[in-house]
Amino acid sequence: MLKRPWIKLLVGALFVISLVILVNTGPALTNGNGVLCGAESMKPDEFCYEGGLTGDGRDYAEMQEVEARTEVEGYVGIGIGVLAIALFVGHMISRPRKPASPR
């Protein structure tokens, strides 16, 4: 019987959270210093109209700030994933082992 079953639950939750964050922030982590509007690369004199041409668009500087914030969120996701893996490995190392059966 497990003495600390909550660790497996915590590790699973942290791992799922990190995967969701990485999926949502993947483009910001992989496009380098580029600025994206949807799937298109932006130039400094362009505006981004997400969701159609209605409403106020964002200029290059605003979209660059959004990219920077999204990139930080991606690195947080990586950190949460590393924490989940470290907790899982620590739990596996410190769990009591069954004695070997004699042959």
SEPA-273500 format. One record per residue (C-alpha): x, y, z; residue number from 1. Coordinates in steps of 0.02 Angstrom, whole numbers, plus 32768, in hexadecimal, padded with zeros to 4 digits. Layout:
[[X,Y,Z],NUM]
...
//
This chain:
[[8000,8000,8000],1]
[[8040,80AD,7FD6],2]
[[806B,811D,8067],3]
[[8067,81BB,7FFD],4]
[[7FE8,81A3,7F70],5]
[[7FCF,825F,7F62],6]
[[807D,826F,7F13],7]
[[8047,820E,7E7A],8]
[[7FAB,827B,7E6C],9]
[[8014,8319,7E7E],10]
[[8093,82DF,7DFD],11]
[[800A,82B1,7D82],12]
[[7FB4,8359,7D97],13]
[[8056,83BB,7D85],14]
[[8085,8359,7CEA],15]
[[7FDC,8376,7C98],16]
[[7FE3,8430,7CC3],17]
[[8092,843F,7C79],18]
[[805C,83E8,7BD8],19]
[[7FC6,845D,7BC5],20]
[[8033,84F6,7BE0],21]
[[80B5,84B7,7B63],22]
[[8032,8492,7ADE],23]
[[7FE9,8541,7AF2],24]
[[8091,859B,7AF2],25]
[[80F1,852E,7A78],26]
[[80F3,85AB,79E7],27]
[[8139,8634,7A56],28]
[[81C4,85C1,7A91],29]
[[81F4,8585,79E5],30]
[[81EC,8620,7976],31]
[[8286,8677,79BC],32]
[[8279,8735,79BC],33]
[[81EE,873A,793A],34]
[[8142,8780,795E],35]
[[80AC,871D,7926],36]
[[7FFC,8754,78FF],37]
[[7F9D,86B1,78FA],38]
[[800E,8645,788F],39]
[[8057,86D4,7829],40]
[[80F9,872E,7850],41]
[[80E8,87EA,786E],42]
[[8155,887A,7835],43]
[[8170,8917,789E],44]
[[80F5,8982,783A],45]
[[8064,8906,783B],46]
[[7FC9,88F6,78A8],47]
[[7F7F,8854,78E8],48]
[[7EC3,883C,78E4],49]
[[7EA4,8799,7941],50]
[[7DF8,8752,7923],51]
[[7DD3,87B5,7885],52]
[[7DE1,8869,784C],53]
[[7D67,88B1,78CA],54]
[[7D9F,8908,7968],55]
[[7E45,8953,7995],56]
[[7EE0,8900,7954],57]
[[7F83,88F1,79B0],58]
[[8021,893C,796B],59]
[[80CA,88E6,7962],60]
[[8103,8926,7A0E],61]
[[8067,88E7,7A66],62]
[[8074,883E,7A13],63]
[[812C,8835,7A43],64]
[[80FA,884F,7AFA],65]
[[8079,87C3,7AEA],66]
[[80FD,8750,7A9E],67]
[[8176,8776,7B2C],68]
[[80F2,8751,7BB0],69]
[[80C0,86B0,7B57],70]
[[8176,867B,7B4E],71]
[[8188,8692,7C0A],72]
[[80EB,862A,7C25],73]
[[8139,85A2,7BB9],74]
[[81D4,859D,7C24],75]
[[8166,8591,7CBF],76]
[[8114,84FA,7C6E],77]
[[81BE,84AB,7C52],78]
[[81E9,84CC,7D09],79]
[[8148,847B,7D45],80]
[[816C,83E3,7CD8],81]
[[821C,83D3,7D1D],82]
[[81D6,83E0,7DCE],83]
[[8159,8356,7DA8],84]
[[81E2,82E4,7D64],85]
[[8252,8309,7DFA],86]
[[81C5,82E1,7E75],87]
[[819E,823F,7E19],88]
[[8253,8207,7E17],89]
[[8269,8237,7ECD],90]
[[81CD,81D5,7EFB],91]
[[8209,813C,7E9B],92]
[[82B5,8142,7EED],93]
[[8276,815A,7F9F],94]
[[81E9,80DB,7F9D],95]
[[8203,803E,8003],96]
[[8236,7FA6,7F9F],97]
[[81F7,7EF6,7FB8],98]
[[827C,7E7B,7FF1],99]
[[82BA,7E07,7F69],100]
[[8268,7D5D,7F70],101]
[[82E1,7CCC,7F8F],102]
[[82F2,7C50,7F00],103]
//
